[in-house]
Amino acid sequence: MEFCKNKLKLKLDFVNDFDLEKQARDLGIKIWQTPSFLFIVFGVTAVIIMLATYFISKNYESPEVLVIAECLVVVVVFIVEMLVNKFIVQLTRLNKMKSEFVSIASHQLRTPLSAIKWETELLLTKFKKGLDKKQLKNIENIYSINQRMIRLVNDLLDVARIDQNRLILIKQKVDFLKIVEEVMEEIIPKAKLRNIEIEIDTKKELPMVVGDKEKVQIVVENLFDNAVKYTNSGGKIRVKISKNKQYLEFEIKDNGVGIPEEQIGRVFEKFFRSDNATRYQTEGTGLGLYIAKNIVEQLGGKIWFKSIENVGSVFSFSLPISR
Ligand code: ADP
């Protein structure tokens, strides 16, 4: 059964590979620029060259003609190779430019966003007395929208760093339980607003792990954020931290919307959002898990999950215990 399923999937993948229109739409390019179109052109060229060589060598018996024909084949293959090479260099350059643009734009956006943060914080603390209820509510809204933008810009910066192999993690001894508790303090009020219960199961004494405090916090925040975001009101989230050989494992289980079976393989892809999640929750970028996976793996850990649509999800990751 499993074998038939895999065979069918392979066949479907193969058919999809030659759906030129779909590929052009997905990649945002013209049909003649799609890799499959180029593949077909190269294939046809190779066949023509082979046939031409065959007929030339058949009709002319002299070795000179054969040598010339072979030289021509080599020249054609060489030209094709050069074209492909040029194309790849161009693509790599474009990809690099895109990452640099995202990186520069995010850096530039951070300064004004931080300024808005400080100003609104000042209004909400020092000048709070001079504000009426409605004004206070408006400023609180500005503050939380600004926080969301700061998070988005930080995510984009991290993605650009990952793409350029420049995500630097400072490996140090980290108190993992403390990070989880700090994140929970922030997330519990949000969960309560939607009547979602959060329960934690852990020992009080846990070994330190190898991590980068700020980045590990990002991973934990992302998983908590998703669990709350994709769980219906009245739902339940269970967190478990346990020791498994040389690793500390974190597990977060929810009874939310889950992920459709056919999309499970794409969850850690950059910008991926499942169809049901997009319908259920418009807010989201599809960057959180991509960043989390890169951070965890760079720290020597692993990240994985199980999910069933309309039943729930369990996301887990491990980090090496510090010696
Ligand atoms: P997003 O900003 O969309 O939440 P993520 O990278 O954090 O981006 O997650 C990628 C996608 O994985 C989500 O859009 C959603 O489809 C799916 N997903 C992640 N966590 C959960 C969860 N706990 N329950 C259901 N779906 C989830």
py3Dmol code that shows the C-alpha trace and the ligand (Angstrom):
import py3Dmol

protein = """\
ATOM      1  CA  MET A   1       0.000   0.000   0.000  1.00  0.00           C
ATOM      2  CA  GLU A   2       2.740   2.435   1.113  1.00  0.00           C
ATOM      3  CA  PHE A   3       4.812   1.394  -1.907  1.00  0.00           C
ATOM      4  CA  CYS A   4       1.891   2.114  -4.303  1.00  0.00           C
ATOM      5  CA  LYS A   5       1.347   5.485  -2.627  1.00  0.00           C
ATOM      6  CA  ASN A   6       5.038   6.411  -3.085  1.00  0.00           C
ATOM      7  CA  LYS A   7       4.948   5.231  -6.715  1.00  0.00           C
ATOM      8  CA  LEU A   8       1.858   7.330  -7.414  1.00  0.00           C
ATOM      9  CA  LYS A   9       3.487  10.355  -5.731  1.00  0.00           C
ATOM     10  CA  LEU A  10       6.613   9.949  -7.867  1.00  0.00           C
ATOM     11  CA  LYS A  11       4.457   9.753 -10.995  1.00  0.00           C
ATOM     12  CA  LEU A  12       2.505  12.853  -9.975  1.00  0.00           C
ATOM     13  CA  ASP A  13       5.748  14.745  -9.204  1.00  0.00           C
ATOM     14  CA  PHE A  14       7.063  13.773 -12.643  1.00  0.00           C
ATOM     15  CA  VAL A  15       3.876  14.979 -14.370  1.00  0.00           C
ATOM     16  CA  ASN A  16       3.953  18.217 -12.327  1.00  0.00           C
ATOM     17  CA  ASP A  17       7.583  18.781 -13.354  1.00  0.00           C
ATOM     18  CA  PHE A  18       6.434  19.086 -16.947  1.00  0.00           C
ATOM     19  CA  ASP A  19       3.471  21.342 -16.275  1.00  0.00           C
ATOM     20  CA  LEU A  20       5.269  24.333 -17.805  1.00  0.00           C
ATOM     21  CA  GLU A  21       2.448  26.791 -17.215  1.00  0.00           C
ATOM     22  CA  LYS A  22       2.234  25.923 -13.502  1.00  0.00           C
ATOM     23  CA  GLN A  23       6.016  26.088 -13.108  1.00  0.00           C
ATOM     24  CA  ALA A  24       6.161  29.500 -14.804  1.00  0.00           C
ATOM     25  CA  ARG A  25       3.358  30.743 -12.520  1.00  0.00           C
ATOM     26  CA  ASP A  26       5.060  29.352  -9.375  1.00  0.00           C
ATOM     27  CA  LEU A  27       8.455  30.846 -10.224  1.00  0.00           C
ATOM     28  CA  GLY A  28       7.070  34.116 -11.618  1.00  0.00           C
ATOM     29  CA  ILE A  29       8.905  33.740 -14.948  1.00  0.00           C
ATOM     30  CA  LYS A  30       8.014  33.213 -18.614  1.00  0.00           C
ATOM     31  CA  ILE A  31       7.339  29.684 -19.911  1.00  0.00           C
ATOM     32  CA  TRP A  32      10.501  29.631 -22.063  1.00  0.00           C
ATOM     33  CA  GLN A  33      12.570  30.492 -18.961  1.00  0.00           C
ATOM     34  CA  THR A  34      11.334  27.536 -16.870  1.00  0.00           C
ATOM     35  CA  PRO A  35      13.882  24.795 -16.040  1.00  0.00           C
ATOM     36  CA  SER A  36      11.628  22.123 -17.579  1.00  0.00           C
ATOM     37  CA  PHE A  37      11.408  24.029 -20.878  1.00  0.00           C
ATOM     38  CA  LEU A  38      15.214  24.362 -20.949  1.00  0.00           C
ATOM     39  CA  PHE A  39      15.482  20.655 -20.121  1.00  0.00           C
ATOM     40  CA  ILE A  40      13.271  19.790 -23.106  1.00  0.00           C
ATOM     41  CA  VAL A  41      15.290  22.102 -25.407  1.00  0.00           C
ATOM     42  CA  PHE A  42      18.573  20.509 -24.309  1.00  0.00           C
ATOM     43  CA  GLY A  43      17.081  17.029 -24.756  1.00  0.00           C
ATOM     44  CA  VAL A  44      15.871  17.787 -28.294  1.00  0.00           C
ATOM     45  CA  THR A  45      19.232  19.413 -29.167  1.00  0.00           C
ATOM     46  CA  ALA A  46      21.097  16.316 -27.941  1.00  0.00           C
ATOM     47  CA  VAL A  47      18.893  14.030 -30.081  1.00  0.00           C
ATOM     48  CA  ILE A  48      19.364  16.238 -33.172  1.00  0.00           C
ATOM     49  CA  ILE A  49      23.155  16.271 -32.666  1.00  0.00           C
ATOM     50  CA  MET A  50      23.260  12.485 -32.279  1.00  0.00           C
ATOM     51  CA  LEU A  51      21.158  11.923 -35.407  1.00  0.00           C
ATOM     52  CA  ALA A  52      23.187  14.445 -37.402  1.00  0.00           C
ATOM     53  CA  THR A  53      26.469  12.774 -36.364  1.00  0.00           C
ATOM     54  CA  TYR A  54      25.069   9.387 -37.302  1.00  0.00           C
ATOM     55  CA  PHE A  55      23.959  10.460 -40.790  1.00  0.00           C
ATOM     56  CA  ILE A  56      27.146  12.418 -41.481  1.00  0.00           C
ATOM     57  CA  SER A  57      29.383   9.501 -40.498  1.00  0.00           C
ATOM     58  CA  LYS A  58      27.165   7.100 -42.458  1.00  0.00           C
ATOM     59  CA  ASN A  59      27.303   9.080 -45.683  1.00  0.00           C
ATOM     60  CA  TYR A  60      30.945  10.081 -45.501  1.00  0.00           C
ATOM     61  CA  GLU A  61      33.375   7.316 -44.799  1.00  0.00           C
ATOM     62  CA  SER A  62      36.474   9.455 -44.547  1.00  0.00           C
ATOM     63  CA  PRO A  63      37.888   9.805 -40.987  1.00  0.00           C
ATOM     64  CA  GLU A  64      38.400  13.569 -41.522  1.00  0.00           C
ATOM     65  CA  VAL A  65      34.630  14.125 -41.810  1.00  0.00           C
ATOM     66  CA  LEU A  66      34.084  12.108 -38.659  1.00  0.00           C
ATOM     67  CA  VAL A  67      36.671  14.166 -36.770  1.00  0.00           C
ATOM     68  CA  ILE A  68      35.060  17.424 -37.979  1.00  0.00           C
ATOM     69  CA  ALA A  69      31.597  16.143 -36.975  1.00  0.00           C
ATOM     70  CA  GLU A  70      32.879  15.220 -33.517  1.00  0.00           C
ATOM     71  CA  CYS A  71      34.550  18.626 -33.163  1.00  0.00           C
ATOM     72  CA  LEU A  72      31.239  20.275 -34.042  1.00  0.00           C
ATOM     73  CA  VAL A  73      29.442  18.201 -31.393  1.00  0.00           C
ATOM     74  CA  VAL A  74      32.035  19.201 -28.794  1.00  0.00           C
ATOM     75  CA  VAL A  75      31.657  22.888 -29.754  1.00  0.00           C
ATOM     76  CA  VAL A  76      27.839  22.721 -29.467  1.00  0.00           C
ATOM     77  CA  VAL A  77      28.017  20.951 -26.099  1.00  0.00           C
ATOM     78  CA  PHE A  78      30.581  23.501 -24.931  1.00  0.00           C
ATOM     79  CA  ILE A  79      28.339  26.440 -25.963  1.00  0.00           C
ATOM     80  CA  VAL A  80      25.330  24.899 -24.186  1.00  0.00           C
ATOM     81  CA  GLU A  81      27.425  24.381 -21.055  1.00  0.00           C
ATOM     82  CA  MET A  82      28.577  27.994 -21.162  1.00  0.00           C
ATOM     83  CA  LEU A  83      24.979  29.200 -21.470  1.00  0.00           C
ATOM     84  CA  VAL A  84      23.859  27.070 -18.525  1.00  0.00           C
ATOM     85  CA  ASN A  85      26.804  28.301 -16.500  1.00  0.00           C
ATOM     86  CA  LYS A  86      25.961  31.931 -17.277  1.00  0.00           C
ATOM     87  CA  PHE A  87      22.355  31.311 -16.305  1.00  0.00           C
ATOM     88  CA  ILE A  88      23.361  29.769 -12.955  1.00  0.00           C
ATOM     89  CA  VAL A  89      25.768  32.648 -12.176  1.00  0.00           C
ATOM     90  CA  GLN A  90      22.991  35.136 -12.963  1.00  0.00           C
ATOM     91  CA  LEU A  91      20.533  33.281 -10.699  1.00  0.00           C
ATOM     92  CA  THR A  92      23.043  33.085  -7.836  1.00  0.00           C
ATOM     93  CA  ARG A  93      23.810  36.799  -8.197  1.00  0.00           C
ATOM     94  CA  LEU A  94      20.098  37.662  -8.160  1.00  0.00           C
ATOM     95  CA  ASN A  95      19.551  35.501  -5.090  1.00  0.00           C
ATOM     96  CA  LYS A  96      22.438  37.233  -3.317  1.00  0.00           C
ATOM     97  CA  MET A  97      21.065  40.661  -4.265  1.00  0.00           C
ATOM     98  CA  LYS A  98      17.636  39.694  -2.918  1.00  0.00           C
ATOM     99  CA  SER A  99      19.105  38.603   0.434  1.00  0.00           C
ATOM    100  CA  GLU A 100      21.176  41.793   0.644  1.00  0.00           C
ATOM    101  CA  PHE A 101      18.136  43.929  -0.157  1.00  0.00           C
ATOM    102  CA  VAL A 102      16.053  42.214   2.554  1.00  0.00           C
ATOM    103  CA  SER A 103      18.924  42.621   4.997  1.00  0.00           C
ATOM    104  CA  ILE A 104      19.468  46.352   4.273  1.00  0.00           C
ATOM    105  CA  ALA A 105      15.743  47.180   4.212  1.00  0.00           C
ATOM    106  CA  SER A 106      15.177  45.370   7.537  1.00  0.00           C
ATOM    107  CA  HIS A 107      18.132  47.160   9.152  1.00  0.00           C
ATOM    108  CA  GLN A 108      16.829  50.529   7.985  1.00  0.00           C
ATOM    109  CA  LEU A 109      13.314  49.750   9.230  1.00  0.00           C
ATOM    110  CA  ARG A 110      14.537  48.758  12.679  1.00  0.00           C
ATOM    111  CA  THR A 111      15.640  52.271  13.701  1.00  0.00           C
ATOM    112  CA  PRO A 112      12.290  54.086  13.174  1.00  0.00           C
ATOM    113  CA  LEU A 113      10.370  51.130  14.634  1.00  0.00           C
ATOM    114  CA  SER A 114      12.533  51.207  17.781  1.00  0.00           C
ATOM    115  CA  ALA A 115      11.939  54.971  18.036  1.00  0.00           C
ATOM    116  CA  ILE A 116       8.150  54.424  17.886  1.00  0.00           C
ATOM    117  CA  LYS A 117       8.525  51.739  20.562  1.00  0.00           C
ATOM    118  CA  TRP A 118      10.399  54.048  22.965  1.00  0.00           C
ATOM    119  CA  GLU A 119       7.973  56.942  22.381  1.00  0.00           C
ATOM    120  CA  THR A 120       4.844  54.844  22.946  1.00  0.00           C
ATOM    121  CA  GLU A 121       6.418  53.218  26.011  1.00  0.00           C
ATOM    122  CA  LEU A 122       7.028  56.704  27.376  1.00  0.00           C
ATOM    123  CA  LEU A 123       3.395  57.653  26.738  1.00  0.00           C
ATOM    124  CA  LEU A 124       2.174  54.472  28.415  1.00  0.00           C
ATOM    125  CA  THR A 125       4.317  54.993  31.534  1.00  0.00           C
ATOM    126  CA  LYS A 126       5.513  58.550  32.264  1.00  0.00           C
ATOM    127  CA  PHE A 127       2.653  60.445  30.585  1.00  0.00           C
ATOM    128  CA  LYS A 128      -0.083  57.926  31.306  1.00  0.00           C
ATOM    129  CA  LYS A 129      -1.857  60.241  33.769  1.00  0.00           C
ATOM    130  CA  GLY A 130      -2.601  62.897  31.137  1.00  0.00           C
ATOM    131  CA  LEU A 131      -4.461  60.406  28.910  1.00  0.00           C
ATOM    132  CA  ASP A 132      -8.108  59.418  28.979  1.00  0.00           C
ATOM    133  CA  LYS A 133      -9.261  55.790  28.562  1.00  0.00           C
ATOM    134  CA  LYS A 134      -9.756  55.975  24.787  1.00  0.00           C
ATOM    135  CA  GLN A 135      -6.392  57.612  24.161  1.00  0.00           C
ATOM    136  CA  LEU A 136      -4.711  54.991  26.329  1.00  0.00           C
ATOM    137  CA  LYS A 137      -6.394  52.187  24.377  1.00  0.00           C
ATOM    138  CA  ASN A 138      -5.292  53.740  21.056  1.00  0.00           C
ATOM    139  CA  ILE A 139      -1.684  54.019  22.203  1.00  0.00           C
ATOM    140  CA  GLU A 140      -1.729  50.448  23.495  1.00  0.00           C
ATOM    141  CA  ASN A 141      -2.912  49.381  20.031  1.00  0.00           C
ATOM    142  CA  ILE A 142      -0.107  51.340  18.356  1.00  0.00           C
ATOM    143  CA  TYR A 143       2.362  49.687  20.741  1.00  0.00           C
ATOM    144  CA  SER A 144       1.208  46.151  19.985  1.00  0.00           C
ATOM    145  CA  ILE A 145       1.054  46.737  16.193  1.00  0.00           C
ATOM    146  CA  ASN A 146       4.569  48.194  16.351  1.00  0.00           C
ATOM    147  CA  GLN A 147       5.764  45.154  18.311  1.00  0.00           C
ATOM    148  CA  ARG A 148       4.375  42.933  15.552  1.00  0.00           C
ATOM    149  CA  MET A 149       6.265  44.925  12.933  1.00  0.00           C
ATOM    150  CA  ILE A 150       9.489  44.706  14.951  1.00  0.00           C
ATOM    151  CA  ARG A 151       9.057  40.932  15.136  1.00  0.00           C
ATOM    152  CA  LEU A 152       8.448  40.707  11.389  1.00  0.00           C
ATOM    153  CA  VAL A 153      11.514  42.832  10.586  1.00  0.00           C
ATOM    154  CA  ASN A 154      13.634  40.713  12.957  1.00  0.00           C
ATOM    155  CA  ASP A 155      12.350  37.548  11.261  1.00  0.00           C
ATOM    156  CA  LEU A 156      13.263  38.937   7.840  1.00  0.00           C
ATOM    157  CA  LEU A 157      16.730  39.850   9.117  1.00  0.00           C
ATOM    158  CA  ASP A 158      17.231  36.342  10.508  1.00  0.00           C
ATOM    159  CA  VAL A 159      16.081  34.776   7.218  1.00  0.00           C
ATOM    160  CA  ALA A 160      18.503  36.968   5.251  1.00  0.00           C
ATOM    161  CA  ARG A 161      21.302  35.955   7.634  1.00  0.00           C
ATOM    162  CA  ILE A 162      20.424  32.253   7.276  1.00  0.00           C
ATOM    163  CA  ASP A 163      20.373  32.563   3.460  1.00  0.00           C
ATOM    164  CA  GLN A 164      23.791  34.217   3.505  1.00  0.00           C
ATOM    165  CA  ASN A 165      25.202  31.710   6.043  1.00  0.00           C
ATOM    166  CA  ARG A 166      25.672  34.606   8.448  1.00  0.00           C
ATOM    167  CA  LEU A 167      23.412  33.602  11.331  1.00  0.00           C
ATOM    168  CA  ILE A 168      25.849  33.854  14.214  1.00  0.00           C
ATOM    169  CA  LEU A 169      24.922  32.010  17.395  1.00  0.00           C
ATOM    170  CA  ILE A 170      26.799  32.504  20.635  1.00  0.00           C
ATOM    171  CA  LYS A 171      26.986  29.047  22.172  1.00  0.00           C
ATOM    172  CA  GLN A 172      26.789  29.288  25.951  1.00  0.00           C
ATOM    173  CA  LYS A 173      25.298  27.489  28.957  1.00  0.00           C
ATOM    174  CA  VAL A 174      21.617  28.337  29.018  1.00  0.00           C
ATOM    175  CA  ASP A 175      18.940  27.771  31.663  1.00  0.00           C
ATOM    176  CA  PHE A 176      16.268  26.344  29.366  1.00  0.00           C
ATOM    177  CA  LEU A 177      13.494  26.123  31.950  1.00  0.00           C
ATOM    178  CA  LYS A 178      13.926  29.814  32.771  1.00  0.00           C
ATOM    179  CA  ILE A 179      13.505  30.728  29.087  1.00  0.00           C
ATOM    180  CA  VAL A 180      10.325  28.651  28.850  1.00  0.00           C
ATOM    181  CA  GLU A 181       8.937  30.249  32.012  1.00  0.00           C
ATOM    182  CA  GLU A 182       9.679  33.751  30.703  1.00  0.00           C
ATOM    183  CA  VAL A 183       7.950  33.022  27.392  1.00  0.00           C
ATOM    184  CA  MET A 184       4.980  31.491  29.217  1.00  0.00           C
ATOM    185  CA  GLU A 185       4.573  34.626  31.295  1.00  0.00           C
ATOM    186  CA  GLU A 186       4.027  36.575  28.091  1.00  0.00           C
ATOM    187  CA  ILE A 187       1.901  33.991  26.318  1.00  0.00           C
ATOM    188  CA  ILE A 188      -0.500  33.022  29.148  1.00  0.00           C
ATOM    189  CA  PRO A 189      -2.443  36.328  29.094  1.00  0.00           C
ATOM    190  CA  LYS A 190      -2.859  35.983  25.292  1.00  0.00           C
ATOM    191  CA  ALA A 191      -4.062  32.399  25.704  1.00  0.00           C
ATOM    192  CA  LYS A 192      -6.458  33.394  28.497  1.00  0.00           C
ATOM    193  CA  LEU A 193      -8.058  35.984  26.229  1.00  0.00           C
ATOM    194  CA  ARG A 194      -9.072  33.076  23.969  1.00  0.00           C
ATOM    195  CA  ASN A 195      -9.905  30.760  26.835  1.00  0.00           C
ATOM    196  CA  ILE A 196      -7.036  28.396  26.014  1.00  0.00           C
ATOM    197  CA  GLU A 197      -5.546  26.450  28.904  1.00  0.00           C
ATOM    198  CA  ILE A 198      -1.760  25.917  29.127  1.00  0.00           C
ATOM    199  CA  GLU A 199      -0.294  23.160  31.263  1.00  0.00           C
ATOM    200  CA  ILE A 200       3.378  22.380  31.858  1.00  0.00           C
ATOM    201  CA  ASP A 201       4.913  19.088  32.907  1.00  0.00           C
ATOM    202  CA  THR A 202       8.559  19.274  33.982  1.00  0.00           C
ATOM    203  CA  LYS A 203      10.980  18.654  36.807  1.00  0.00           C
ATOM    204  CA  LYS A 204      12.158  21.707  38.758  1.00  0.00           C
ATOM    205  CA  GLU A 205      15.819  20.738  38.404  1.00  0.00           C
ATOM    206  CA  LEU A 206      16.964  20.430  34.805  1.00  0.00           C
ATOM    207  CA  PRO A 207      20.484  20.470  33.366  1.00  0.00           C
ATOM    208  CA  MET A 208      21.715  23.504  31.432  1.00  0.00           C
ATOM    209  CA  VAL A 209      21.750  23.245  27.631  1.00  0.00           C
ATOM    210  CA  VAL A 210      24.053  24.490  24.895  1.00  0.00           C
ATOM    211  CA  GLY A 211      22.316  27.471  23.337  1.00  0.00           C
ATOM    212  CA  ASP A 212      22.149  31.125  22.502  1.00  0.00           C
ATOM    213  CA  LYS A 213      19.679  32.596  25.007  1.00  0.00           C
ATOM    214  CA  GLU A 214      18.095  35.103  22.620  1.00  0.00           C
ATOM    215  CA  LYS A 215      17.778  32.631  19.752  1.00  0.00           C
ATOM    216  CA  VAL A 216      16.492  29.738  21.889  1.00  0.00           C
ATOM    217  CA  GLN A 217      13.885  32.164  23.184  1.00  0.00           C
ATOM    218  CA  ILE A 218      12.841  32.880  19.566  1.00  0.00           C
ATOM    219  CA  VAL A 219      12.344  29.135  18.951  1.00  0.00           C
ATOM    220  CA  VAL A 220      10.257  28.665  22.118  1.00  0.00           C
ATOM    221  CA  GLU A 221       8.228  31.818  21.368  1.00  0.00           C
ATOM    222  CA  ASN A 222       7.474  30.625  17.829  1.00  0.00           C
ATOM    223  CA  LEU A 223       6.226  27.229  18.977  1.00  0.00           C
ATOM    224  CA  PHE A 224       4.082  28.723  21.762  1.00  0.00           C
ATOM    225  CA  ASP A 225       2.776  31.413  19.410  1.00  0.00           C
ATOM    226  CA  ASN A 226       1.755  28.820  16.819  1.00  0.00           C
ATOM    227  CA  ALA A 227       0.120  26.541  19.375  1.00  0.00           C
ATOM    228  CA  VAL A 228      -2.055  29.432  20.621  1.00  0.00           C
ATOM    229  CA  LYS A 229      -2.637  30.882  17.146  1.00  0.00           C
ATOM    230  CA  TYR A 230      -3.804  27.604  15.600  1.00  0.00           C
ATOM    231  CA  THR A 231      -5.944  26.376  18.503  1.00  0.00           C
ATOM    232  CA  ASN A 232      -9.640  27.167  18.774  1.00  0.00           C
ATOM    233  CA  SER A 233     -10.994  29.025  21.800  1.00  0.00           C
ATOM    234  CA  GLY A 234     -11.481  26.688  24.711  1.00  0.00           C
ATOM    235  CA  GLY A 235      -8.598  24.485  23.538  1.00  0.00           C
ATOM    236  CA  LYS A 236      -5.767  22.973  25.528  1.00  0.00           C
ATOM    237  CA  ILE A 237      -1.974  23.183  25.202  1.00  0.00           C
ATOM    238  CA  ARG A 238       0.380  20.806  27.013  1.00  0.00           C
ATOM    239  CA  VAL A 239       4.082  21.459  27.362  1.00  0.00           C
ATOM    240  CA  LYS A 240       6.574  18.834  28.446  1.00  0.00           C
ATOM    241  CA  ILE A 241      10.299  19.217  29.099  1.00  0.00           C
ATOM    242  CA  SER A 242      12.295  16.078  29.714  1.00  0.00           C
ATOM    243  CA  LYS A 243      15.804  14.676  29.586  1.00  0.00           C
ATOM    244  CA  ASN A 244      16.588  12.126  26.899  1.00  0.00           C
ATOM    245  CA  LYS A 245      20.179  10.819  27.009  1.00  0.00           C
ATOM    246  CA  GLN A 246      22.462  13.762  26.098  1.00  0.00           C
ATOM    247  CA  TYR A 247      19.585  16.044  25.142  1.00  0.00           C
ATOM    248  CA  LEU A 248      16.856  18.106  26.742  1.00  0.00           C
ATOM    249  CA  GLU A 249      13.585  17.722  24.855  1.00  0.00           C
ATOM    250  CA  PHE A 250      10.804  20.266  24.616  1.00  0.00           C
ATOM    251  CA  GLU A 251       7.363  19.181  23.422  1.00  0.00           C
ATOM    252  CA  ILE A 252       4.274  21.328  22.871  1.00  0.00           C
ATOM    253  CA  LYS A 253       0.983  19.630  22.107  1.00  0.00           C
ATOM    254  CA  ASP A 254      -2.221  21.354  21.057  1.00  0.00           C
ATOM    255  CA  ASN A 255      -5.682  20.250  20.011  1.00  0.00           C
ATOM    256  CA  GLY A 256      -5.947  22.848  17.274  1.00  0.00           C
ATOM    257  CA  VAL A 257      -6.538  22.895  13.528  1.00  0.00           C
ATOM    258  CA  GLY A 258      -3.599  20.598  12.660  1.00  0.00           C
ATOM    259  CA  ILE A 259      -1.885  20.389   9.266  1.00  0.00           C
ATOM    260  CA  PRO A 260      -3.345  18.692   6.135  1.00  0.00           C
ATOM    261  CA  GLU A 261      -1.552  15.395   5.411  1.00  0.00           C
ATOM    262  CA  GLU A 262      -0.505  16.380   1.879  1.00  0.00           C
ATOM    263  CA  GLN A 263       1.257  19.517   3.162  1.00  0.00           C
ATOM    264  CA  ILE A 264       3.136  17.963   6.082  1.00  0.00           C
ATOM    265  CA  GLY A 265       6.406  17.687   4.115  1.00  0.00           C
ATOM    266  CA  ARG A 266       6.553  21.450   3.518  1.00  0.00           C
ATOM    267  CA  VAL A 267       6.137  22.772   7.068  1.00  0.00           C
ATOM    268  CA  PHE A 268       9.757  23.880   7.574  1.00  0.00           C
ATOM    269  CA  GLU A 269       9.976  25.580   4.164  1.00  0.00           C
ATOM    270  CA  LYS A 270      10.485  29.336   4.013  1.00  0.00           C
ATOM    271  CA  PHE A 271       7.149  31.257   3.689  1.00  0.00           C
ATOM    272  CA  PHE A 272       5.081  28.058   3.888  1.00  0.00           C
ATOM    273  CA  ARG A 273       1.573  28.408   5.368  1.00  0.00           C
ATOM    274  CA  SER A 274      -0.873  25.508   5.167  1.00  0.00           C
ATOM    275  CA  ASP A 275      -4.201  26.081   3.401  1.00  0.00           C
ATOM    276  CA  ASN A 276      -6.289  25.521   6.522  1.00  0.00           C
ATOM    277  CA  ALA A 277      -4.039  27.847   8.592  1.00  0.00           C
ATOM    278  CA  THR A 278      -4.420  30.656   6.042  1.00  0.00           C
ATOM    279  CA  ARG A 279      -8.199  30.257   6.198  1.00  0.00           C
ATOM    280  CA  TYR A 280      -8.264  30.065   9.992  1.00  0.00           C
ATOM    281  CA  GLN A 281      -5.653  32.688  10.878  1.00  0.00           C
ATOM    282  CA  THR A 282      -4.753  35.484   8.489  1.00  0.00           C
ATOM    283  CA  GLU A 283      -1.858  36.707  10.616  1.00  0.00           C
ATOM    284  CA  GLY A 284       1.417  34.898   9.890  1.00  0.00           C
ATOM    285  CA  THR A 285       4.414  34.923   7.566  1.00  0.00           C
ATOM    286  CA  GLY A 286       5.506  31.302   7.338  1.00  0.00           C
ATOM    287  CA  LEU A 287       8.982  32.224   8.573  1.00  0.00           C
ATOM    288  CA  GLY A 288       8.850  31.128  12.223  1.00  0.00           C
ATOM    289  CA  LEU A 289       9.458  27.404  11.756  1.00  0.00           C
ATOM    290  CA  TYR A 290      12.075  27.944   9.034  1.00  0.00           C
ATOM    291  CA  ILE A 291      14.049  30.133  11.448  1.00  0.00           C
ATOM    292  CA  ALA A 292      13.442  27.753  14.379  1.00  0.00           C
ATOM    293  CA  LYS A 293      14.748  24.765  12.408  1.00  0.00           C
ATOM    294  CA  ASN A 294      17.905  26.609  11.388  1.00  0.00           C
ATOM    295  CA  ILE A 295      18.601  27.805  14.943  1.00  0.00           C
ATOM    296  CA  VAL A 296      18.020  24.391  16.538  1.00  0.00           C
ATOM    297  CA  GLU A 297      20.126  22.545  13.981  1.00  0.00           C
ATOM    298  CA  GLN A 298      22.948  25.084  14.205  1.00  0.00           C
ATOM    299  CA  LEU A 299      22.992  24.507  17.971  1.00  0.00           C
ATOM    300  CA  GLY A 300      23.377  20.760  17.457  1.00  0.00           C
ATOM    301  CA  GLY A 301      19.744  19.811  18.137  1.00  0.00           C
ATOM    302  CA  LYS A 302      16.799  18.471  16.145  1.00  0.00           C
ATOM    303  CA  ILE A 303      13.238  19.661  15.509  1.00  0.00           C
ATOM    304  CA  TRP A 304      10.273  17.508  14.459  1.00  0.00           C
ATOM    305  CA  PHE A 305       6.485  17.288  14.666  1.00  0.00           C
ATOM    306  CA  LYS A 306       3.366  15.182  14.237  1.00  0.00           C
ATOM    307  CA  SER A 307       0.081  16.627  13.141  1.00  0.00           C
ATOM    308  CA  ILE A 308      -3.402  15.515  12.148  1.00  0.00           C
ATOM    309  CA  GLU A 309      -5.820  17.938  10.548  1.00  0.00           C
ATOM    310  CA  ASN A 310      -8.681  18.919  12.873  1.00  0.00           C
ATOM    311  CA  VAL A 311      -7.159  16.886  15.719  1.00  0.00           C
ATOM    312  CA  GLY A 312      -4.008  18.772  16.684  1.00  0.00           C
ATOM    313  CA  SER A 313      -0.237  19.009  16.506  1.00  0.00           C
ATOM    314  CA  VAL A 314       2.800  18.101  18.591  1.00  0.00           C
ATOM    315  CA  PHE A 315       5.953  20.086  17.895  1.00  0.00           C
ATOM    316  CA  SER A 316       9.200  19.004  19.572  1.00  0.00           C
ATOM    317  CA  PHE A 317      12.840  19.983  19.585  1.00  0.00           C
ATOM    318  CA  SER A 318      15.957  18.918  21.402  1.00  0.00           C
ATOM    319  CA  LEU A 319      19.118  20.741  22.476  1.00  0.00           C
ATOM    320  CA  PRO A 320      22.351  19.153  23.686  1.00  0.00           C
ATOM    321  CA  ILE A 321      22.907  19.185  27.424  1.00  0.00           C
ATOM    322  CA  SER A 322      25.872  21.299  28.430  1.00  0.00           C
ATOM    323  CA  ARG A 323      28.675  19.432  30.216  1.00  0.00           C
TER     324      ARG A 323
END
"""
ligand_1 = """\
27
ADP
P 3.256 31.341 10.582
O 3.713 32.742 10.737
O 2.376 31.147 9.388
O 2.672 30.764 11.813
P 5.346 29.325 10.884
O 6.604 29.170 10.122
O 5.455 29.507 12.356
O 4.579 30.535 10.201
O 4.450 28.055 10.600
C 4.320 27.604 9.258
C 2.981 26.932 9.061
O 2.958 25.683 9.772
C 1.799 27.704 9.603
O 1.341 28.690 8.707
C 0.779 26.594 9.792
O 0.208 26.246 8.561
C 1.640 25.419 10.233
N 1.682 25.293 11.708
C 2.696 25.600 12.522
N 2.406 25.322 13.803
C 1.153 24.814 13.800
C 0.274 24.331 14.819
N 0.625 24.280 16.099
N -0.945 23.867 14.418
C -1.302 23.871 13.127
N -0.527 24.322 12.114
C 0.683 24.794 12.448
"""
view = py3Dmol.view(width=600, height=400)
view.addModel(protein, "pdb")
view.setStyle({"model": 0}, {"cartoon": {"style": "trace"}})
view.addModel(ligand_1, "xyz")
view.setStyle({"model": 1}, {"stick": {}})
view.zoomTo()
view.show()
